[in-house]
């Protein structure tokens, strides 16, 4: 959570006003979506604040705080690529991705990493290379992509790692997962950047949180996302109501 602490600097960008964020969200041909935009869950797994799309071969790994035993995030794993997802409360009147992106870039640079702020499928994103040491002690780099979307009173962040961090083709499947997420923001007042509450899927509650749970949609749902184009809303995933 250190990357999400508030820091004021002279070069810090001003937060984007929500009116402009809302307009951009309406023009965007894909999600993540707000619960108010979706008629029903469809082939997604209910994780509380996040309804996560499913597809064949996708595995979910829930991140749990050892002290509080609360779920703090979820990682979707597929064919050598990972997508870590967290959802946060945001102010009613403004988006926070510009501010957070700036803070992540500062933190990465401060640790000796390389960061580029570039346009992407979901708007501005960060391409990051963090310095690491291999098993043999040699210096290397670990790539990652930070993506984020501002919604009504929420912000959702994704981190792509593994093959998806560098290979555009390998990233498409997990981009389609992120593009079809539904954020369920409760009505409880929450400070900006407070984690929205997540819950274990039913399979993980039965089998134990430490094991990877195969993603499964609602009973009778048929996942149909293998050929999904992340730049186009898929009717088989989302029904707008």
Secondary structure, DSSP 8 states (H G I E B T S, - for coil): -GGGS----TT-----BHHHHHHHHHH-SS--EEGGG-SS--SEEE-BSEEEE--TT-EEEEEE-TTT--EEEEEEEETTEEEEEEEEE--SSB--HHHHHHHHHHHHHHTT-EEEEEEETTEEEEEEEEEEE-TTS-EEEEEEEEEEEEETTEEEEEEEEEGGGT-HHHHHHHHHHHHT-EE---SS---TT-B--B---HHHHHH-TTS-EE---STT-----TT--TTS--TTT----
